[in-house]
Structure formats: C-alpha cells, structure tokens
Amino acid sequence: MSDPADVAASRRKPTTLLRLAQMHREREKIAVLTCYDASFARLMDEAGVDALLVGDSLGMVVQGRTDTLPVTTEEIAYHTACVARGNHGAWVIADMPFGSYHASTEQSIANACRLFQAGAQMVKLEGAWAAPTIRALTDRGMPVCAHLGFTPQTVHALGGYRVQGRDSDGAALLRRQAHEVVEAGAQMLVLELVPSTLARELTAELPIPTIGIGAGRDCSGQVLVMHDMLGVTPGKLPRFVRRFVEGSADVREAVQRFVRDVKNGAYPDESLHGY
C-alpha cells in the first residue's frame, strides 16, 4: 500500500527554473531552506518549500567547524545525493565549496558536473569575480545561482560577519556586481547581509529572482539555515533569524510556518535585519 505522504508529494508539480522566474515576475515569494539529508528533504518538500539549498553551511551545523572553508566538493556531492533521493518537487541547489571553482575554468566545470550528477539542478557560487565561471557553466547548460553581499567563503577578507553595501560606494559596487553576474548568465541571486533598501532596489531592477538572508523583506524570496530556524544551532544567532520551531507542535509545522510567513510577507519584518 502506498504511503499517503509519498502520494501527496508525487502529485506536487515540480518546481522548475521557469517557474522560479515566473514567481519573481508575479511577485510570488520563494521559500528556500538549507537541507542536508533525505528525511528532511522529504519533509520540506511535503511542507511546500520551493527550493532546497545543500549549503556549505553543513561545515558548521553538521560537522561542527567554525566556518565553511574546509567543506569539500565530495561532501557537498554526498549530501546533494541524499537530498535528491528524498525530494520530489522542490528545486535543488548545491553550493560549490571554497576552492572548487577558484583555480581554473576546467576545475570549475568538472566540480560542477559532479554536483549535477549527484542530483543538483543548480549550483551556487560566491562573488562577482566568479562571473567568467558563471558564463562558462551556463553556456554548458548548468544553471547558476550567484551570491553577493556578505560571502561566507571570504569571511576573513571581509573582516567578519558584517553588512555589505552600507555606504554609497559600497552600494554602487554591489549594484555593479549584481548586473555583472546577471549578464554572465546567473539565473538566481542570493543577497546576504545587504541593506533592505538596496535589496529592494536590486530586486526591482534585476530580471532574476533575489533570495534574501538578512536583506529585508522585499527580495523575491527568503532562505534560512534549517538548524537556525529550528532552534538547534547553539549560541547567539543573527538578528534576522526567527526560530519557527517556537510555538510549533513539531518540525513539520515549523517548516510549514516558515513557508507560510515567507509567502504572505510576514517574515522577515523590518526588525529582523542585519547580523
């Protein structure tokens, strides 16, 4: 006898790149969560999460490291394969970890291929300097999500977890970088720790969805680290994090509340901004 949850998930129309672009045009909010295994992928898919990000954040929340830098392509590929097996309808994005796209275009293509073969439908790269790599991947039919603002893989160069683009020069630089990655072929853009006004302007200007994290409510969608929104991560959390597990009966309800509040604009509110 079929599991009712499996039947319900299989009836969900899969999220596609065209659907995400349509959501951006029609201002339908996109709900994204990080995910690292099959069980949570299934639960999130059933709860209506639009996209699952296999983030290099796994280095911190799964492996217990202090930052994302030690995570390898092999580890991302392993977790991507796990997520893909549990997922039916959500769009699957895999981070390209530090060092996997830094040496050459050939290295970048080879590592991206590994992640797509593991089950990714899009890869994410940090920084506008990666525009030539974005072009090389998209020219070969591999969808790319860019990531600007605070970029965790360059945390040491940025001087820690700091909002980017606060002054006029910083905002102008970030705007120029956003247009560069779009011109290179990026089909989605994560904006992390960016002033809400700038994020709103970029979302209106750009033809691709923007996914905010600590960038205000006016992006095309929002992403949170799963462990943060479930209240599992120890220590002080950024101001933009809401623990959706608080007041929820279980994890499934917490994820459903996240999706609902992103969709209706209740999350984030203006007090949940920055770090």
Buried (B, 14 or more C-beta within 10 A) or exposed (E): EEEEEEEEBEEEEEBEBEBBBEBBEEEBBBBBBBBBBBEBBBBBBBBBBBBBBBBBBBBBBBEEBEBBBBBBBEBBBBBBBBBBEBBBBBBBBBBBBBBBBBEEEEBBBEBBBBBBEBBBBBBBBBBBEBBEBBBBBBEEEBBBBBBBBBBBBEBEEBEEBEBBBBEEEBBEBBBEBBBBBBEBBBBBBBBBBBBBEBBBBBBEEBEBBBBBBBBBBBBBBBBBBBBBBBBEBEEEBBEBBBBBBEEBEEBEBBBBBBBBBBBEEEBBEEEBBBB
